[in-house]
Amino acid sequence: MQLTENLSSKGTIQNHKMHYEIFEPQENLKEWVKCYWNLESDFENTPLKNTIVPDGTMKLIFHYGDTYKHHPNNKESIILPNCFLIGQLTKPYVVEPLGVTGSFVVRFQPSGFLPFTNISIKEIQNTAVPIEELFGKEGVKIGNQILNANATSERIALIETFLLERLTEKNVIDNIVKSTVDIIIEANGQFSVNELSEQNNINRRQLTRKFSSTIGLSPKQLIKTLRIQNTLKTLLTKEITSLTDLAYENEYFDQAHFIKDFKEFTGLTPKEFYGDDLKMSMIFDSED
């Protein structure tokens, strides 16, 4: 998936169904915010169901178009708020458009949301948290401002002002967690928890506790998540001739282990996923 570079954004990707753009945050927010992206699509051109695959980040989502419905299983459905945070995902998150899509998303770094909240990061896994529960009246206010904004540039200016006003303590992120996350990202998830513990001279249990409170995932969960994301990019950008080769290229022990993890995170086998409609999760990670 190639990006067309332009002056205002990191990339613009278009296909016959969706139009979305990816934007960089200003320099003094890059430690916390990975990117912003904007997605627009007519109802007729949006897949009936989209699968958001875990990617190791939390996101503030503002539906200035019509909202979406979430399907936690085959029997239930929940109408999502117009403005909410989606916690760390550990399983596929299936959503369905209820009309025209207009969505502005703030994608945080893996530990980037921690300075902006007092809630337990770990307890909101796989959960949509309305913005008023996060920020009270100020959350309602910024939500309405972003929903009523006329352009993506205006939405970015609004949210950056909002976040910078709340960024009071920059030292809240544990240095061990931050350096460990950097190692995992650089290695595309191809690292073991034991190796990470040894490298940081910290026992595995302590490292897991620090990760859970800071990121909302254990080191093992983040490693598996980033490995799957790297595998998905390979599926979408390279000609794949063998699932066995794909598994070994991404350092899975064997093909059975690879297929098990793949289905856990996407809800599909690699064969079912390959050639299917663009998954929403790939929008989140396509700027890398």
C-alpha angles and dihedrals in degrees: 000000000000126000126219108225119222137166100260104041142027092243149345119212123187133180133162091277111036143026119205138162132201122213133189120234121239115276098260092055098047092094088062107024121055098189147314123241135188124206127191130175140152115248091243091055098047120092112251090239130022126195117217106203119207112263104171097258138098121227138204106217126198116188103200088167120050117318130245136244121230121218109204089178141349094280106040135060133183126198107230123226120255090243123030148130118247110213125220111303122224095173138027114293111211119205135178126203116239094197140322113003119231110155133167115193133191108204112199128206112261091269095021102106096057097087091055101054145053095199123102108268091202094055095058098060111143089002134124108220115196112237093240089062089055102043108009117213091351088057092053089049097051090043092055091045092053093044090053097042118118100218143020091249089058091049091051092049091050096049094043092054089047094050096043091054088057097044097097104139115041094177097067094100112089110240093221091054092047095049091045092051089050090053093049093048093047090051092047089238093305096131133095125234090235090056090050092049092051094045092053095039092234129120120253096247093053092048091051092051092050091049094048094053095042104036105014092237134082118244089253092053092049091048092051091045095052092044090055091047090052090049091051090053089052090051092051100042107034137055104253117204101168134028088207090059090047091051094050093043088060092044099249113160092235141338094267091055090048094051091047093053092042093054092044091059103033104027088233139082115249090255092052091047097046112093093007123127117295108280117230091232091066090062088061094055104031096098094067 
